Amino acid sequence: MCRLGFAIFFIALSIVGCHQGEPIDNRPADERTIRADDAAGLKAAQAKDINGAVANYADDASWLPSNAPIAKGKDAIRVGWAALLGSLGLTIDWQITKLEVARSGDLAYTLYAYQMSFQGPDGKRNADHGKDMARLEKATGGHLENGGRQF
């Protein structure tokens, strides 16, 4: 009888231990955080705040600036943003057009549309518009960083 009791206990423990339930779906909260962090980055860029514009980039991120080589690493990204934000008469805006957060919560991506204009060396206004993408990965502290931005 003792063996039967032990076997029933072991089976019950195995069933309970194997049925962990569904993981908690944090995607709505993660999406709100990503959108808030993105809005803060845009506001910083519009205010010509370099530190705020690069705050959401991971140390090993890559940035693909328009009509320029890839900036690899946060220091290079900071240099690139400093040059962009130093453009005479710069206006910049972007919008997230798509945001997907993995159910696991460790990955996300955003698609963007951007518009900007600035005064060129000849005094004429130059306009640019296009699209961009950010890939975000879970980092220390629970935030996702943008192989770039972080949430």
Sequence and secondary structure as in RCSB ss.txt:
>XXXX:A:sequence
MCRLGFAIFFIALSIVGCHQGEPIDNRPADERTIRADDAAGLKAAQAKDINGAVANYADDASWLPSNAPIAKGKD
AIRVGWAALLGSLGLTIDWQITKLEVARSGDLAYTLYAYQMSFQGPDGKRNADHGKDMARLEKATGGHLENGGRQ
F
>XXXX:A:secstr
 HHHHHHHHHHHHHHHHH        HHHHHHHHHHHHHHHHHHHHTT HHHHHTTB TT EE  TTS  EESHH
HHHHHHHHHHTSTT EEEEEEEEEEE TTSSEEEEEEEEEEEEE TTS EEEEEEEEEEEEEE GGG EEESS  
 
